[in-house]
Every structure is written in structure tokens, then in C-alpha cells.
Amino acid sequence: MPDHIPEQDKLLGDIGRRIREARGAQGLSLDQMARLTGISAPALSLIETAKRDARVTTLARIARALRISLSALLDDRSAALSGDSSPAGQGYDLGDYQ
């Protein structure tokens, strides 16, 4: 049995791309995401580049930090990644995570 299944590779790549796009749209660096999620920046980078398969609980932590639903990461609708679910003008307070 092959280690890599093309459909699985595509899914991981799509999820990683959606995470990266959502993070970028919200102006968050990998280091800031790491502080918000408790997941190291290198691990987040591996997830974004589809070099690491993330558990559902890890994806849930990422979605929560991005203020989007877990289904938005799993679904192919890019409109769900806008992060509009947070109140207007509310930013991130990273002070507690330093």
C-alpha cells in the first residue's frame, strides 16, 4: 500500500492552503498563530505546506485561533475564510501568550 494517496495529498494541500490564506487575510504571522494555538510555528508551517497530517483536534485549535469554523477549513468554499464572524474592529490580544 502506498504511503501517499493522491486524493489525500490534495486534501492536505487544500486544507493547508486555506489555513495559510485565512492567516494571511487576518495579518497573522506563523509566530503569532503559534502563540494563539499552542502549536509550534514549524509544526504550523508543515501543516500549511501539507508535509504534516494534522489531527482534527489540531485543526479545531487552528480554526478557533482564526475565528472561523472547522468546516471552513475542511470545505472548499473560500468565502468562509474571511473571518467575518468576529466583531468588527476587534483585534488580537497576544499579550498573554508571550
VENLIN-V434652 format. One record per backbone hydrogen bond with DSSP energy under -1.0 kcal/mol. CO is the residue of the C=O (numbers start at 0). NH is the residue of the N-H. E is the energy in kcal/mol with one decimal. If there is no record, write none. Layout:
co:CO nh:NH e:E
co:CO nh:NH e:E
This chain:
co:4 nh:8 e:-2.6
co:5 nh:9 e:-2.3
co:6 nh:10 e:-2.3
co:7 nh:11 e:-2.7
co:8 nh:12 e:-2.3
co:9 nh:13 e:-2.7
co:10 nh:14 e:-2.6
co:11 nh:15 e:-2.5
co:12 nh:16 e:-2.4
co:13 nh:17 e:-2.3
co:14 nh:18 e:-2.4
co:15 nh:19 e:-2.6
co:16 nh:20 e:-2.7
co:17 nh:21 e:-2.5
co:18 nh:22 e:-2.8
co:19 nh:23 e:-2.6
co:20 nh:24 e:-2.6
co:21 nh:25 e:-1.3
co:22 nh:27 e:-2.5
co:23 nh:26 e:-1.4
co:28 nh:32 e:-2.5
co:29 nh:33 e:-2.4
co:30 nh:34 e:-1.9
co:31 nh:35 e:-2.1
co:32 nh:36 e:-2.3
co:33 nh:37 e:-2.4
co:39 nh:43 e:-2.5
co:40 nh:44 e:-2.5
co:41 nh:45 e:-2.1
co:42 nh:46 e:-1.9
co:43 nh:47 e:-2.8
co:44 nh:48 e:-2.0
co:45 nh:50 e:-2.8
co:45 nh:51 e:-1.3
co:46 nh:49 e:-1.4
co:54 nh:58 e:-2.3
co:55 nh:59 e:-2.4
co:56 nh:60 e:-1.7
co:57 nh:61 e:-2.1
co:58 nh:62 e:-2.8
co:59 nh:63 e:-2.4
co:60 nh:64 e:-2.0
co:61 nh:65 e:-2.0
co:62 nh:67 e:-2.3
co:69 nh:73 e:-1.5
co:70 nh:74 e:-2.4
co:76 nh:79 e:-1.5
co:77 nh:80 e:-1.8
co:78 nh:81 e:-1.2
co:82 nh:85 e:-1.4
co:86 nh:89 e:-1.8
co:93 nh:96 e:-1.6
co:94 nh:97 e:-1.0
